[in-house]
Amino acid sequence: MKKLFYILSLTLGISLLAACHTEENGTNQPEAAVMQDGVYEGLGEGRSGMIKVAIEVENHILTAIRILSQSESKFAQPAEQQIMDAVLEKQTIEGVDAVSGATLTSNGMLTAIGMAIDASKGIQQEEATYNDTSCDIVVVGAGGAGLSAAVQAASMGANVIVLEKQGIIGGNTNYATGGLNAAETSVQQKLGIIDSKKSHFDDTMSGGHFLNDSSLVATLVNKAAEAVDWLISLGADMSNVGQMAGSSQKRTHRPDGGAAIGPHLMSVLNKAVQAENISIRIRNTVTALTEQSGKVTGVKVSTSKGTYSIQAKAVILATGGFGANLSMIGQYRPELKDFHTSNHHGATGDAFGWVAPLQASLVLMDQIQIHPTGEAGSHLLITEAVRGNGAILINREGVRFANEMWTRDKLSDAILQQTGKKAFLVFDQSVRQSLSAIENYAQQGLITSADTPSELAEALDIPVSAFAETMEKYSLYQTTGEDKDFQRKAEEMPRPLTEAPYYAIEVEPVIHHTMGGIRINPQAEVVNQAGKAIPGLYAAGEVTGGVHGGNRLGGNAVADIIVFGQIAGTSAAQSLGLK
């Protein structure tokens, strides 16, 4: 008989639960099993860590659900309650959808409750037991870069295993909201947008303070349009194109209505993984790379059931950055050690220890990006697409203090100079209607709203007259196309902010992206300190360094993970003689 083994597969706005079959042995009870009276516990992985719940069953009916422990923010509580109410009503997790805007928390709750319900039926969900094995390619990390690499390699005929240390797939890609930067795309052409790869290159180099590896940037901008078409071929919606801070043109591709890009791409990539019959092993933690005569030959893996090894002809590292490892942050940038982070809790930089024995080269490790608009209570990112669609920033004195379209580093510095080191992101109904991602913030209770600017100022406890003057002045600047205070470009002020209701989100700078990492060449091969490629080892995504230089432009991270994920998969497969 087979033991139940679950992975979480991210989908857009619906439950993440999906069954995944592996080689393990165990027992499975019939679905008709009845819940037995008693108290049962279950675990699931949410946005910020493990969620532990207890259920109570009386007369074979689920009567109560309690949260025993969790690490989720207070803004997740309404979603948690909604999930519990829905399960109690249905008496099952089947058909209970994730709460939009709190997808990861929702699915952590559903996983935990599902485990407890199964326990009440005598069904034990245990993690798989794996033995030493072999394959063509091992991909470490099941985020956007890892799954792009896996799908690409598998499509070329490689036998691929994906390892993920977390209980869910997606990594930081789950939280990506803005979009994917690409120039000269088929989508831009349909929309009549004139752009160039040269402009994308120049913006990226300038935004990165020219610390970027120009060969990697050239690869990024030359391959990004192909990446958009590839995603579309897999079923992705990339029909909406907006403009992000630091970009001179509209080149940020995202789903219709400006919906969050990350959850959508993870849904698309996960379907592609299933279509290619790629094995994803969650809660499988790599502890070391294996090598022979300088060539990487596989990985060592740890699970709750023990350890095992995978022998492989190539290994692709797609483990993400170290934005959640405050010890590493403090090592490279001591002044940031007490900052909050927008990263998921698994972004701990594990791969840097694995590559050290191979003398892998690291680059720009002190280049750590601070995102200017993390929500002040939850530290969830508020996408800069809100600013791109017209929002402004004001301080506690009720006045603008910066050009809202400055690069992230410059704008973060400006916010940190304000009272309380925070600001308010202010917008109106027209902006809200222009960007569906804002609805997620509303559903999480992050937005303060009012019918008039004066009422909004009172709700925010800021000077009413100063704020009213600020709003009137900005409306005039937008109408005339000339920002006399901070020189925001006319095309970057698409709306006058005069349509009620009015909204505000309190924001503060948070650690967002680690631009430094493992050095790679344009073929995504990991390079050693002597400047030579390490045989059998590839890397893609935030674990690498050099693409973004000293500051990453919004929209370039998603481009990075897809482009270099594809390249890593292609290069690894080609090293096996596959085409």
N, C-alpha and C positions, 0 to 999 in steps of 0.2 A: 504494500500500500504506500501511498505517497503522503509526506508531511506537507502541511501548508506552509508556503514561504511567500511573503508578500514584499513587493516593492511599491513605492509611491511614484506614480507617474503623473507629472504635472499637466493639467489641462486648463484651458481658459475658462475660468468661472464655474467649473464643475468639480466634483469629487476627484481627488488624486489617487484613489485606491485602484490598483490594477494587479491582477495575479500574474506571477512570473514563475514558470516552472524551471526547476534545476535538477541536478542529479541525485539529490539527497533521498534518503529513505526515512520512513516514519509511519504514522498512522493518521487516518482521516475519518472522522465520524460522519454519519449521514446527515444531510442538510435538515432532515426532519426532526433532529434531536430537539428536545424541549428544554427550556431554561429551568434549572433546578433552584429551589429556594436557597437563599443565602446571600453573602456579600462576596463580590469578586473584584479583582483589580486588573488593570491593564495599563500599558505604556504606549505612548506614541511620541513622535518627534515633531515639535512645532517650529515656529520661526526662530525662537531663541534658545531652544533646548528641549529636554524631555518633559512631557506632560503625563502625570500619573493620575488615574481616575479610579473610583470605586463605584460599582453599581449594586443596587439592592433588588433582589427578586423575591416576591411574595406571591404564593399561589400561582407560580409559573409566569408571573407578569412582572415586567420591569417597572419598578415603582419609583426609583430615585437614582440620580447620578450625581456624584460629588467629585470635585477636583481636589486631590490630595496634595499635589505639589506641581509647580510649574515655574517657568522663567519668562513667560510672556508678559508684554507690557499691559498696563491698565486699559489701553485702547482696544485690546483684544477681547476684553471681558464681554462686551455685547455679542460678539460673534460666538464665543464659547457658550453663552447662555442660549443663543439661538439654536446652536447645534444640539445642545442637551434637550431643549424643548421639542425639537423636531424628532429626535430619536425616541423620546418618551411617547410621543404621539403615534409614531409608526411602529414602535416596538422592534426596530431593526435599524441598522445603519444603511441598508439598501435603499436607494432612492433619495437619500439625504444629500443635498448638494452643499459644496463649500460656500461660505459666505464671501461674496465679492469684496475684495479689498483686504481680506484676512484669510487668504487661501491656505497658507502654510499652517497657521494656527488651527483652522477648521479641520484640516486633514490630519493634523496631529491628534486632535480630539476624536475624530472618527476612527483612527487607528487604535487609540487607547480604548475607546468604548467597544469597538469590535472585538478586541482581544479579550476584554472582560466578559462580553456576551458569549464568546466561544468557550471561555473557561466555565461559564455556567452550564454549558451543554456538554461538558466533558471533553471539549476539543482543545488540545494544547498546541498553540502556535509557537514553535521552536525554530530557532535559526538553523540554517543548513549546516551540515558537516561536510567539509571539503577535504579531499585528499590531494597529494601532489599530482600535478597534471602539466600539460604542455599545450601551447597554441602558437599561432603565427605572431600575433600582436597582442600585447597587453596595454590597455589604456587606463591610466590611473586618474580618476576624477570623472564624474558623470554630470558636469555642467555643460554649458554650450560648446566650449572648445573640445572637451572630451567626446561628446556625442557626435559632433561634426566630424572629428577624426575617425571615430569608430564607424560611422555610416559610410564615409568615403572609402576607407580601407576595405570594409566588407563588400562594398559595391564592386571593388576590383578583384574580389575573390579570396580575400584573406579571412582566416578564422580568428575572430576577435573576442576577447574577454574584457569587459569593463569592470573596474573595481571602484567602489565608492565607500568611504569610511562613514558617511552620515547615513541616517535612516531614510532619507529622501534624496532623490536626484535633483539636480539643478544648480546647487551652489549659489553664487552671487547672481547668476543669470536669472534666477527666480525673481530678483528684485529690480532688474533692469526695466526702466520705464520709458526712457527717451526715444530710442530708435537706433538705426544702423546707418552710419554715414557712408555714402557712395556717390561718385560722380559719373556723369555720362551713362546713366542707367536707362533701361527701357521704360521704367516708370516715369522718370523725369521727362523723357521725350514725349510720352503720352500727355503729360500735364503741361507741356510747353515751357519747362524750366531749363534755362541755359546754364550749364555748369561745365567745369573742366577738371580733369584729373590733376592738371598742374595747379589749379586753384586749391584743390583738396590737399595736395602735397604742401603747397606754400603755407596754408592755414595751419596744418599739422606741425610743420617745422617751427613756424613762428610761435604758435601756441605752446609748444614744448621748449621754448627758449633756445632752440637750435642745439639742444643736448641730445636729440633723437639720433638713432642710427639711420642715416639717410637711405641705406639700401633696404632696410625693413620698411620704412615709410613708403618708399617707391613701390615695394611689393604690395603693401596694404592698399594703396590708392589704385594701383593697376589691376588688382584682383577683386576689389570690392563690388564692382558692377556685376561680375560673374557670380559672386556670392549671393547677390540679391536674386539673380535669375535662378540659381540653384535652389535657394529657399522657396521661391515661388513654384518651382517644379515639384517640390516636396509637399506643396499645399499651403504655404505661408501666404498671408495677406500682407503685402508691403505697399499698399495702394496710396497711403497718406504720406506726403513728404513735407516736413517742416524744417525750421531753421533753429539751430542751437547756438549758444554763446560761443564765440570764437570762430564760427564758420561764416564765410563771406557770402554763401549762397544757401538756398534751400536744398539740402541733401540728406536730411535725416529721415530714413524710411521706416515706417511703422504701420500697424493695422489701421483700417478705416476708422475715422473719428479720432485718431490720435491715441488709441488704446495702448496700454502698456505692452512693450515689445517682448520682455523676458518670458512671462508665462506663455504667451502665444508661441514663441520659438521652441520652448521646452516641450510643448504639446506636439508640435510638428516633428521635432527631432525624435521624440520618444516613439511616435508612430513609425518613423523611418527605421529606428532601431528594431522594433518589433517585426517590421516587414523584412529586414535583413537577418532575422533570427539571431541577433547578437545577445549574448549572455551578459546581464548586468548583475553584479553581486554586491548588494548593499551591506553596510556594516562589516565590510572587509577592509581592514586597515593595513596598508603597506608599511612595513617596518624597515626595509632595506632593498636596494637593488643588488642583484647578483651579477658578477662579471667574470670573464675569463680572458686573460691576456689582453686586458684593456677594452674588450668588447662586452657591452651589456647583454646579459643572457636571460634575464627574467627578474622576478621579484619574490621577496618573502612577505607573507601575509599573516596577519593575526585576526582571529575572530573570537567570539565568546566561547567557542567550542575548541579552540586550540590554534595551532599554527600549521601552515602548509606552504608549499612553494609552487610557483608557476614558471616553467621553462618556456622562454619565448625567443623568437628570432628578432624582435624589436619591441621596445617599450616607449610609449608616448606619455609624457608627463603633462597633465592638464589639471593640476591640483589647486589652481588659484593663487592668490597672493597671501600676505600675512597681516592684513588689516585688522584682524581680531586678536592678534598676538601682541598684547601691549608690552610684553617684555622685549620682543624684537623691535617694536616701534620705538621704545625707549632707548634701545641700543643704537639705533641709527639716527633718531631724532629725539633727544631727551626732552625737548620742550613740548612734545606732543603726547607724552606718556599718560597724561591725565585726561586726554580728550575722549569723548565718546566715539563710537564707530558705527557706521551704517552696515558693516559687513556681517554676514551670517557667522555663527559661532565656530564654524569649522574652518574658517580662513586663517590658519595658524602657521603657514609656511613650512610644513613638514618636509617638502621636497628638497629644501636647501641643505638639510642634514644628509639626505641620501646621496646627493651629488658631490658632497665634499670629498669623499675618498677618491673620486674620479678626477679631482682637480678641475672640476667644471668652473668656468669663468662666470662671475657675477658682475652685474653692471648697474650703476645708479641706485644702489640700495637705499640711499638717503633721500631719494625723491619720492615723497609720500604726499599724495594729494588730499587736500581738505576740501570737501564739498560745501559750498556756502549755505545750502538750504536743507539741512536735516531738521525734521520736525522737533521742536524743542523738548517735547515730553517723551516721545517714543524713539526719536532718532531715526525714524523712517525717512528715506529720501523723498523730497518733493522735487519732482523732475523739473529741470530748467526749461522744459517745454512750456511750463506755465508762464515763465517770464518771456519766452520766445513768442507766446501767443498774446502777450500784452501786459502781464502783471508788472507791478512796480514794488520796490522795497522802501519801507519807511522805518524810521527809528522811534524810540520812545518819546521823542519830542514832536513826532507827527510829521516829519519832513523827510524827503528823499536825501540820500547821502552818497549815491553812486550811480554809475551807469549800469543798469541791471544786466546788460549783455557783455560786461567785462568777463574775461576768463575767470575760471573758478578760483585760482590762487589770488588774483587781485581783488575779486569781490569778497572772498573770505576774509582777507586782511582788512577790508573796509568795514565789514560787519563786526569784527573783533575790536574795532576802535569805537563802537557805539556803546551807549549805556547798557550795562548788563551783558555785553558781548552777544546780543541777539537783535533780531529785527522782525518786522512783520511783512509777509508777502501779501500784497493787497491786489484784488482783482474784482471784476464785476460779473454779472450774469452772462454777458457776451463771451467772456473768456471761458467761463465754466462750460458753456454750450459748445465751445470750439474744441474741447479736449476731454474725451471721455475718461481719461485717467484720473481726473479730478473727482469723479464720483466715488472712486475708491477711498479718497481722503475723507469725503463727506460721510461715507458709511462707517468709517472708523472714529468719527467724532472729532476730527482734527481741525475742523473749520469753524470759525466764528462768523456769524452772518447778521445782517441788519438791513433795514429797508432804505436807509439813507446814510451818507457819509458821516453825518453828525452822530447818529445812533451807533454806527460802527466804532467811532472814536470813543464814545462813552463806554461801550462794551469792552474795548481794549484798554481803557483807563489811560488814554493819551489826550493831549490838548485838542479840544474840538476845533477851535478856530484855526490852529496851525494845520491840522489835517485837512480841513475844508479848503484852505488856501492851496495846499499841496495838490489836492485832487483837481481843483480848478485850473491851476497852472499847468499840470500835466496834460489835461484835456486840450488846453490851448496849444501846447507844444505839439501834440499829436495832430491837431487840426492844421497847423501851419507847416508841419513836417520839420520843425527845428527845435531841438532840445537845447535851450540856451544855458542850462545848468550843467549837463553832463554829456552832451553831444551824442545821445543815443540816436542812431540813424533813423530816418523816416520809415524805411521798410521794416525796421525793428520795433516800430510803434504802431501795430496794426489796428488798435482799438482805443477809443478815447476814455474808456472806463466811466461811462455815464449811464449804464443800464442797470437798474436795480433788479434784484438785491445786490448788496455789496458784501465781499468776503475777505477774511484775513486768516493766515496761518502763521503762528509764531515759529521762527526758524533760527537755527544757529549752525555754525560750521562744525562738521564732523569728519573724522577720518573716513575716507571713501575708497581710495585706490592707491595701491603701491606700484608706482611706475617702474621701480627697479626689480631685477630678478635674474634668472638664468639667461646667459647670453646664447642666442641662436643666430644662425645664418638665414638667408632668405629661403632656404629649403627646410627650415624648421629643425635642422640638426643642432643638437647641443654642442657648444664649442668649449674646448678646454682652455686653460690659461696660456697655452702655447699657440692658441689661435686655430687649432685643428679640430675637426668634427670628431666627437666620440662615437665610435661605431655602435650601431644598435640603439641609440638614444635620441629621442626627439622631444620637443616641447612646444606648447601653444597656450596662448591666453595670458592671464595675469601672472602666472608663475614665471614668465619671461620678462626681460627688461630690454629697453632700447627703443621700442616702437613709439612711446609717448613722450620721451625726453623728460623735461622738468615739469610738465603739466599736461594732463590728458584733456582733450576736447570732448565734450559730451557727444555721444553717438559713435565715437571712435573705438570704444571698448567692445561693443557688440560687433563692429566690423572686424576688429582684431581677432576675437575668438572664432568667428566663422571662417575668415580668410585663412588664418594660420592653423586652425583646426583641420580644414580641408587639406592644406599643404602638408601638414604633419602626417595625415592619413595616407596621402598620395606618396610621399617620400618613403614612408615605412613600407608600404605595399610594393613600391618599385624596388626597394632593396631586396625583396624576396623574389624578384623577377616577374612580378605581376604588372599588368598594364591596363 
